[in-house]
Amino acid sequence: MKHLYLILIVVFFVSCKKEASNTLPSTEAEVQTIKKSVLLETFKYKPNATPIISVHRGGKIIKNYPENCLETLQYVNDSISAFYEIDVAQTKDNKLVLLHDNSLERTTTGTGKLINYTYQELLSINLKDDFGNETAFKIPLFKNVLRWAKTNNVVLTVDIKRSVAIEAIIDTIREENVKDVCIIITYSLEQAKKAYSYAPELLLSVSARNEKELNWLLNSNIPKENMLAFTGTRLSSNSFYNKVHSHGIKTI
């Protein structure tokens, strides 16, 4: 009887091990076989390339066109060739929407914190432009903006607010099949490593504001082809740009 129990235990252990090996693929193999975003090649550093405009918050300081607004994205895109930074937050009922602030007062006719509203409740308020003018436009769903970007072949850089898990953003990008028009913004080495671990197919905007931060990135497990280097809101020295570019990394 003892021998029978032992055989059953061994068989159970081997079965579990086999099942685990089937459900937990090697990270290295996963990265090798996964289809990567075309943006890894599009945004690779190339000498003498024409600079590209990045539109902050989807468009700002435009009368009657609010920031983080789908209609503003369309309005600006009708006039210039650019890519667009957007801010993604989360509602009370876990819907992903475009909004920069935690509260509604500055950019909408509503009051209070976004997290206290369901998406259905948000439909009763309107967006305001940067001059305080009320518009007829509504806070857009993230997935609708992704669909617009894919249809119009427009690149988005996605700024993830603190209320949102980075996995939720990436899952939505995958569900909508829009990896070729999305760049994930990260602010720290740890955040960048987490994003790369979860989505090695995506291009990441990574903070490289000085040589210390650049070296952290270069010594991480993140491939350089997955990096778009954000060098800060002030101009860096030419020597620093040259150093970043020498690694094949484009700067923003």
Residue pairs with C-beta under 8 A, 6 or more apart in sequence:
27 197
30 200
31 200
34 200
34 201
35 201
36 200
36 201
37 179
37 180
37 182
37 201
37 202
37 203
38 180
39 155
39 180
39 181
39 182
39 183
39 202
39 203
40 203
40 225
40 226
41 225
42 155
43 183
43 203
43 228
43 250
44 225
44 248
44 250
45 244
45 245
45 247
45 248
45 249
45 250
45 251
46 250
47 245
49 250
52 81
52 82
52 83
53 80
53 81
53 82
53 83
54 82
54 83
54 84
54 85
54 157
54 252
55 76
55 82
55 83
55 84
55 85
56 67
56 85
57 67
57 68
57 85
57 86
57 87
57 100
58 67
58 68
58 69
58 72
58 73
58 76
58 84
58 85
58 86
58 98
59 65
59 67
59 69
59 72
59 73
59 75
59 76
59 84
60 67
60 130
61 130
62 72
62 75
62 76
62 129
62 130
63 129
63 131
63 133
64 129
64 133
64 135
65 71
65 72
65 75
65 76
65 129
65 135
66 72
66 107
66 127
66 128
66 129
66 130
66 135
66 137
67 100
67 107
67 130
68 86
68 87
68 98
68 99
68 100
68 107
68 139
68 140
69 98
69 127
69 135
69 137
69 140
70 98
70 137
70 140
70 144
70 145
70 148
71 135
71 137
72 137
73 84
73 86
73 145
73 148
73 154
74 148
74 152
76 82
76 84
77 84
77 152
77 154
83 154
83 155
83 156
83 157
83 183
84 149
84 154
84 155
84 156
84 157
85 156
85 157
85 159
85 185
86 98
86 145
86 156
86 157
86 158
86 159
87 98
87 99
87 100
87 159
87 161
88 96
88 97
88 98
88 142
88 158
88 159
88 160
88 161
88 164
88 169
89 96
89 97
89 98
89 99
89 100
89 102
89 114
89 161
89 163
89 164
90 96
90 97
90 114
90 115
90 161
90 163
90 164
90 168
91 97
91 114
91 115
91 117
91 118
91 119
91 122
92 115
92 116
92 117
92 118
92 121
93 118
93 119
93 120
94 168
95 118
95 119
95 141
96 141
96 142
96 143
96 164
96 168
96 169
96 172
97 114
97 119
97 122
97 139
97 140
97 141
97 142
98 139
98 140
98 142
98 145
99 107
99 114
99 139
99 161
100 107
100 161
101 107
101 114
102 113
102 114
102 115
102 161
102 163
103 111
103 112
103 113
103 114
104 110
104 111
104 112
104 113
104 114
104 117
104 125
105 111
106 128
107 127
107 128
108 125
108 126
108 127
108 128
108 139
109 125
109 126
109 127
109 128
109 134
110 117
110 122
110 125
114 122
114 163
115 163
119 141
122 138
122 139
123 138
125 138
125 139
126 134
126 135
126 136
126 137
126 138
127 134
127 135
127 137
127 138
127 139
128 134
128 135
129 135
142 169
142 172
143 172
143 175
143 176
145 156
146 156
146 172
146 173
146 176
146 178
146 181
146 182
147 176
147 178
148 154
149 155
149 156
149 178
149 181
149 182
150 176
150 177
150 178
150 180
150 181
153 181
154 181
155 181
155 182
155 183
156 181
156 182
156 183
157 183
157 184
157 185
157 205
158 169
158 173
158 182
158 183
158 184
158 185
159 185
160 166
160 169
160 184
160 185
166 184
166 191
166 194
166 195
166 198
167 198
169 184
170 184
170 195
170 198
170 199
170 202
173 179
173 182
173 199
173 202
174 199
179 201
179 202
182 202
183 202
183 203
183 204
183 205
183 228
184 195
184 199
184 202
184 203
184 204
184 205
185 204
185 205
185 230
186 192
186 195
186 204
186 205
186 206
186 207
187 207
188 207
189 206
189 207
189 213
189 216
189 217
189 220
192 204
192 206
192 207
192 217
192 220
192 222
193 220
193 221
193 222
195 202
195 204
196 204
196 221
196 222
196 226
200 226
202 226
203 226
203 227
203 228
204 222
204 226
204 227
204 228
205 228
205 229
205 230
205 252
206 217
206 222
206 227
206 228
206 229
206 230
207 213
207 230
208 214
208 217
208 227
208 229
208 230
208 231
208 244
208 249
208 251
209 230
209 231
209 232
209 236
210 236
210 240
211 240
211 243
214 229
214 243
214 244
217 227
217 229
218 224
218 247
224 247
224 248
224 249
225 248
227 249
228 249
228 250
228 251
228 252
229 244
229 249
229 250
229 251
229 252
230 251
230 252
231 240
231 241
231 244
231 251
231 252
241 251
244 251
245 251
